[in-house]
Amino acid sequence: MATPVSGANSWLSIQGRLIFFRPEEENQHFELKEYGDYTIKVTPYAPEDVSLYLDDEKVESEHYGLWKFNPTHYAGLYKVTAKAPGQPDQETWLRVFPHKFTQKAYEYMKEELSRTAIDLLFHLNSPALERANYTSHTRETSALHDYQQVRRIIGEMRDIILRIRLAPHTTLHTELVQQKLQQLRRFSPEMQPVAGARVPIPARNGQAARSIPHEWMTRRSYLSYDSYENRLLKHFIKQQLLPKLGSIQERAEQEKEKVKDTYNRYHNKEDQQLMGRLGQAIEKCKEMRQSCLYWTNELFLQAAQPLGIPGQATQVLQKDPAYSRFYRLYLQFQQRLQTTIETEKYITAISLRRVSALYEMWSIFGVTRLVTDIMEKEGYQMTANSTFEITENLFHFSVKTNTASIVLEKGDARIEIKYEPYYHNIAERGLKLPAIVSTTINGGHLTPDMAIEVYKGGEPQTAS
């Protein structure tokens, strides 16, 4: 009898073969295909009440332990999460290969689009995702990148604060204290008299009368939470995490308003979903800010004074279990969220639409390159190029629509390349208003994926 696989690797199967839960595991051995019909099952070795999540959404089923998996229209990586009471969540990925494309062609297309997606969420929403390969850069990071990093940091900080609260680090401090003569236990060379009242000393054996000061300045040693480690922790929460969360929330609110305007115009389901996700991010930022404010009121942080210039790692920051965990997060924050230099292999997740939509965008960009190359060889000069609309630090970039994204000119001739232009219905504009393109569709308008408009002397000539 074969020995069963241990741990979560024995919980679930597809088509009778086990799903492996390992870091960066893609389970390519299943050779899953787009449009395929698959069944995910629990095995006899799984704990009770296992629930399945795809891309963080719970998969419902009429029969416990049997879930249908139909990756219709979508190729790429699917996030799989298995949850069971009393067990840590188990995560892995399922690789789904394209139906009509070869994997080589798909990877090439994805790589070309990835070049413009470093550290930005590609605005193609779906349950599948891919990863943009690492490219060295020092640009400002996207709000989504910051949001994901801060969420992870805040999650770890909750446990760290709890553990530090049980045994906060203290350091020995000394202070000058003014004490009365009767309070002194001993005299030392460090003590200094305080000018003012004096206490007479009775004369002995015919000596002259003398007196000593009634009050003295003495040094007192005491343990305090005002340590370098606690100062650094307080500085990290108040001066770095809180401002970063405020910045991310503000950018998300700005983007939500922008997407809302687009939705009100086109009533696009994807924009509606994006507004919902942005709203969730905004609320999560508010919750995380409240957590940070709560932490700053911890007794051991209230005593911490403002931090000067951060120095080298102390022994406590390196060896204490709780403080060393905090210090690692602190360093990661400086690297990923402050200097914006990312060193990980994968720096962002690119959500993908259905493969046909991805191909459509890739084709449009390909045609754009082809047209511009031909026109420049014919003597045209590019006078404008604003294909992408990137508002600094927003959660995604988008292609500019219904505007002249690229303009090429030669003499009095001008060529404009537009993405998703809006061409009115004749009934809307009236016959007297000129239009380079119009339609007679009842109550409708034209919105092609791409258009090339030609002008001569400022007058519209044709479009294709």
HUTA-V358176 format. One record per residue. N is the residue number from 1. RES is the residue in three letters. SS is DSSP state (2 for helix, 1 for strand, 0 for the rest). Layout:
BEGIN
n->(N,N)
res->(RES,RES)
ss->(SS,SS)
END
This chain:
BEGIN
n->(1,2,3,4,5,6,7,8,9,10,11,12,13,14,15,16,17,18,19,20,21,22,23,24,25,26,27,28,29,30,31,32,33,34,35,36,37,38,39,40,41,42,43,44,45,46,47,48,49,50,51,52,53,54,55,56,57,58,59,60,61,62,63,64,65,66,67,68,69,70,71,72,73,74,75,76,77,78,79,80,81,82,83,84,85,86,87,88,89,90,91,92,93,94,95,96,97,98,99,100,101,102,103,104,105,106,107,108,109,110,111,112,113,114,115,116,117,118,119,120,121,122,123,124,125,126,127,128,129,130,131,132,133,134,135,136,137,138,139,140,141,142,143,144,145,146,147,148,149,150,151,152,153,154,155,156,157,158,159,160,161,162,163,164,165,166,167,168,169,170,171,172,173,174,175,176,177,178,179,180,181,182,183,184,185,186,187,188,189,190,191,192,193,194,195,196,197,198,199,200,201,202,203,204,205,206,207,208,209,210,211,212,213,214,215,216,217,218,219,220,221,222,223,224,225,226,227,228,229,230,231,232,233,234,235,236,237,238,239,240,241,242,243,244,245,246,247,248,249,250,251,252,253,254,255,256,257,258,259,260,261,262,263,264,265,266,267,268,269,270,271,272,273,274,275,276,277,278,279,280,281,282,283,284,285,286,287,288,289,290,291,292,293,294,295,296,297,298,299,300,301,302,303,304,305,306,307,308,309,310,311,312,313,314,315,316,317,318,319,320,321,322,323,324,325,326,327,328,329,330,331,332,333,334,335,336,337,338,339,340,341,342,343,344,345,346,347,348,349,350,351,352,353,354,355,356,357,358,359,360,361,362,363,364,365,366,367,368,369,370,371,372,373,374,375,376,377,378,379,380,381,382,383,384,385,386,387,388,389,390,391,392,393,394,395,396,397,398,399,400,401,402,403,404,405,406,407,408,409,410,411,412,413,414,415,416,417,418,419,420,421,422,423,424,425,426,427,428,429,430,431,432,433,434,435,436,437,438,439,440,441,442,443,444,445,446,447,448,449,450,451,452,453,454,455,456,457,458,459,460,461,462,463,464)
res->(MET,ALA,THR,PRO,VAL,SER,GLY,ALA,ASN,SER,TRP,LEU,SER,ILE,GLN,GLY,ARG,LEU,ILE,PHE,PHE,ARG,PRO,GLU,GLU,GLU,ASN,GLN,HIS,PHE,GLU,LEU,LYS,GLU,TYR,GLY,ASP,TYR,THR,ILE,LYS,VAL,THR,PRO,TYR,ALA,PRO,GLU,ASP,VAL,SER,LEU,TYR,LEU,ASP,ASP,GLU,LYS,VAL,GLU,SER,GLU,HIS,TYR,GLY,LEU,TRP,LYS,PHE,ASN,PRO,THR,HIS,TYR,ALA,GLY,LEU,TYR,LYS,VAL,THR,ALA,LYS,ALA,PRO,GLY,GLN,PRO,ASP,GLN,GLU,THR,TRP,LEU,ARG,VAL,PHE,PRO,HIS,LYS,PHE,THR,GLN,LYS,ALA,TYR,GLU,TYR,MET,LYS,GLU,GLU,LEU,SER,ARG,THR,ALA,ILE,ASP,LEU,LEU,PHE,HIS,LEU,ASN,SER,PRO,ALA,LEU,GLU,ARG,ALA,ASN,TYR,THR,SER,HIS,THR,ARG,GLU,THR,SER,ALA,LEU,HIS,ASP,TYR,GLN,GLN,VAL,ARG,ARG,ILE,ILE,GLY,GLU,MET,ARG,ASP,ILE,ILE,LEU,ARG,ILE,ARG,LEU,ALA,PRO,HIS,THR,THR,LEU,HIS,THR,GLU,LEU,VAL,GLN,GLN,LYS,LEU,GLN,GLN,LEU,ARG,ARG,PHE,SER,PRO,GLU,MET,GLN,PRO,VAL,ALA,GLY,ALA,ARG,VAL,PRO,ILE,PRO,ALA,ARG,ASN,GLY,GLN,ALA,ALA,ARG,SER,ILE,PRO,HIS,GLU,TRP,MET,THR,ARG,ARG,SER,TYR,LEU,SER,TYR,ASP,SER,TYR,GLU,ASN,ARG,LEU,LEU,LYS,HIS,PHE,ILE,LYS,GLN,GLN,LEU,LEU,PRO,LYS,LEU,GLY,SER,ILE,GLN,GLU,ARG,ALA,GLU,GLN,GLU,LYS,GLU,LYS,VAL,LYS,ASP,THR,TYR,ASN,ARG,TYR,HIS,ASN,LYS,GLU,ASP,GLN,GLN,LEU,MET,GLY,ARG,LEU,GLY,GLN,ALA,ILE,GLU,LYS,CYS,LYS,GLU,MET,ARG,GLN,SER,CYS,LEU,TYR,TRP,THR,ASN,GLU,LEU,PHE,LEU,GLN,ALA,ALA,GLN,PRO,LEU,GLY,ILE,PRO,GLY,GLN,ALA,THR,GLN,VAL,LEU,GLN,LYS,ASP,PRO,ALA,TYR,SER,ARG,PHE,TYR,ARG,LEU,TYR,LEU,GLN,PHE,GLN,GLN,ARG,LEU,GLN,THR,THR,ILE,GLU,THR,GLU,LYS,TYR,ILE,THR,ALA,ILE,SER,LEU,ARG,ARG,VAL,SER,ALA,LEU,TYR,GLU,MET,TRP,SER,ILE,PHE,GLY,VAL,THR,ARG,LEU,VAL,THR,ASP,ILE,MET,GLU,LYS,GLU,GLY,TYR,GLN,MET,THR,ALA,ASN,SER,THR,PHE,GLU,ILE,THR,GLU,ASN,LEU,PHE,HIS,PHE,SER,VAL,LYS,THR,ASN,THR,ALA,SER,ILE,VAL,LEU,GLU,LYS,GLY,ASP,ALA,ARG,ILE,GLU,ILE,LYS,TYR,GLU,PRO,TYR,TYR,HIS,ASN,ILE,ALA,GLU,ARG,GLY,LEU,LYS,LEU,PRO,ALA,ILE,VAL,SER,THR,THR,ILE,ASN,GLY,GLY,HIS,LEU,THR,PRO,ASP,MET,ALA,ILE,GLU,VAL,TYR,LYS,GLY,GLY,GLU,PRO,GLN,THR,ALA,SER)
ss->(0,0,0,0,0,0,2,2,2,2,0,1,1,1,0,0,1,1,0,0,0,0,0,0,0,0,0,2,2,2,0,1,1,0,0,0,0,1,1,1,1,1,0,0,0,0,0,0,0,0,1,1,1,1,0,0,1,1,0,0,0,0,0,0,0,1,1,1,1,0,0,0,0,0,0,1,1,1,1,1,1,1,1,0,0,0,0,0,0,1,1,1,1,1,1,1,1,0,0,0,0,0,2,2,2,2,2,2,2,2,2,2,2,2,0,0,0,0,0,0,1,1,0,0,0,0,0,1,1,1,1,1,1,0,0,0,0,0,0,0,0,0,2,2,2,2,2,2,2,2,2,2,2,2,2,2,2,2,2,2,2,2,2,2,2,2,0,0,0,0,1,1,1,1,1,1,1,1,1,1,2,2,2,0,0,0,0,0,0,0,0,1,1,0,0,0,0,1,1,1,1,0,0,0,0,0,0,0,0,1,1,1,1,0,1,1,1,1,1,1,1,1,1,1,0,0,0,2,2,2,2,2,2,2,2,2,2,2,2,2,2,2,2,2,2,2,2,2,2,2,2,2,2,2,2,2,2,2,2,2,2,2,2,2,2,2,0,0,2,2,2,2,2,2,2,2,2,2,2,2,2,2,2,2,2,2,2,2,2,2,2,2,2,2,2,2,0,0,2,2,2,2,0,0,0,0,0,0,0,0,0,0,0,0,2,2,2,2,2,0,2,2,2,2,2,2,2,2,2,2,2,2,2,2,2,2,2,2,0,0,0,0,0,0,0,1,1,1,1,1,1,1,0,0,2,2,2,2,2,2,2,2,2,2,2,2,2,2,2,2,2,2,2,2,2,2,2,0,0,0,1,1,1,1,1,0,0,1,1,0,0,0,0,0,0,1,1,1,1,0,0,0,0,1,1,1,1,1,1,1,0,0,1,1,1,1,1,1,1,0,0,0,1,0,1,2,2,2,2,0,0,0,0,0,0,0,0,0,1,0,0,0,0,0,0,1,0,0,0,1,1,1,1,1,1,1,0,0,1,1,1,1,1,0)
END
